Amino acid sequence: MGNVRQFAAVNTKIKGMESRFLHKEDYLNLLRKRSVREIGAYLREKTDYAIVLENVQMEHIHRDELEQLLKKYIHRQVEKLIHFFIDDYRKFFKLMLMRYEIEDLKLYLRAITRGGTLHSLQYLIHYAGKYSSLPHNKLSQAKSMEELVSHLKDTPYYLSLLPVLQEDEDKRLFHMEMNLDILYFRLLQEQNKKLSKEDKKLQEEILGINVDLLNLQWIYRGIKFYQLVPEELINYMLPNGHAIGFQKIKQLCYAKDEREFLQRLGPTKYGFLFDNQQTQDIYMERRIARFFYFLFQSYRKKEKMNIGTAMIYIHLLEYQTRDIISIIEAIRYGLDEEKARQYLIRKL
């Protein structure tokens, strides 16, 4: 499918969708809002998010509800693009929706681990669209981790979670989440092999960088928060990274503490993403997201008639939505406009 004629229709469609991205003025206006209701009203009146907000009663909208609707907009846009692809390309983009489903599954896993109720999570579900495989009605009734996993027998996730059911609870959640991410990237990498040579090369680079940074975050958190032993960390590392080979991964996993990890990571391509005193908490994720944001902007300048246009659009739309959610969070915590800007992926 990697030729001009076959990509012409989808790229034309994407150009129209990109024209509805938020502008700098929109971000500035949103930063000046003082309530979730005001943000929702602005998005409905001034932006393309109106298609998921048109029937919403803004007077009573809750933060979680608005965030869920914003993510629903992403899913609708991706589903629109899927219609333009056939065969292996359609399968590839359907797999991308799997990531949102995995985020929903993680909500269930975390709630069960905390001993919380799952029924209320139905109002926080991100993706329950036409390509979803999660049995939400059954999952929301689960009373234990064993029961929850049993309801996943007819999904791609069952075999990834079953082996860790008997692990200690203090590490089980971490391992389950890692297994789900490993599954997602493995399936994407397998499907990527079926694309054209040009598209496969581009996707190998994008997936490889994702793998690098996900591995680094796992090692960092595994050492800092879970005190995992090196062998345990190595077993959960994703293969096929872009710039961090196995020997370097192994060296990082054997760091005795957070400080040594950061020292060993420093000289690498990604060292600058972790070299700030505010590395922990949200700033690390923000810097990594910003790294990808500018990476995709650079791809955008040289995009051709290939899979790149669709991939770039999806990722930039996600970053736009994450920035809106960050602004909503800033209101929740009473941050002023200047402080709220520090949490945005996009620079204003």
C-alpha positions, 0 to 999 in steps of 0.5 A: 500500500506504500505508494502515492495513489493508495495514500492520496485519499487518506492523506487528503482526509488527514490534512482536513483533520489537521486543520482542526487542531487547536491553535496557540490562541486556543491554549492561551484561552483555555489557560485563563479558564477557572473551571472545568465547566468553562473549559468544556464550554469553550471546547464545545463552542470553539473547537472540533471537540464539539462532536463529542460535547454537543449533548453534554450538560456543562453546568454539572460536568465533572473533570473525569467525565470531560477527560473521558469525552476528550479521549473518546474524540481521539478514538473516533478520529482513529476509527475514521482513519481505519476505514481508509486502510485495508488488509495489513494496514487496517490491522496495524491501525486497529492494533493502535486502538489496543493501547487505549483498551490496555489503559482501561484494563490497567484501571481495573487492575489498579482498582482490584489491587487497592481493594476498590469497587470496579462498578464505578470505573465504567464511567472512566472507561476510555475505549469501548468502541467498535473494535474493543474486546473487553467485556466491561460488564463482566469486568466491572462485577469482578470481586478478585484479581482471579475473577477479573483475569478469568473474564479475559479468556476470550481476549488477547490479554488473558495469557499475558496476565495468567502467569503472574496471578500467583505473585506477591501482591506488592509486585503483581500489579507492576508485572501485570502492567509490564506484561500488557505493554510487552504484549502491545509492542510485540503485536505492533512489531509483528504487524509492522513486518507486514507493511511495505519496506518504506513504512516498515523502516519508519515504524521501526524507528518510531517503535524503537524509540518508544521501546527505548524510553519505556524500558528506561522508565521501567528501570527507573521506577523498578529501582526507585519504587519497587526495589526490583532485582536486576535479573527481574528488570532484565526479564521485562525489558522490551526488545528491538530498541532504537538506540539502547542495546541489550548490553547498555540495558543490562548495565542500567538494570544493575545500577545499585540505586536511582543515582547510579542509574542516572549517572550511567544513563547520562552519556546516552542519547536520552540522558538529558530527559532524566538529568533534572532534579525534577526528573521524578513525578510528572516532569519526567513524563512531560519531558519525554512526551515533549521529546516525542512531540518535537520528533513528530513535528520533525517527521511532519516537515518531511512526510511523504505518501506513506504511513507517516502522515497518519501516524503523525496525526494520531500522536499529535492529536494525543499530545493536544488532548493530554495538554487540555487534560493538564490544563483541567488538572491545573484548575483542580490543583489551583495552579496559576497560568504560568505554573500550568504552562510548565505541565504542557507538552507544547511550548507556548 
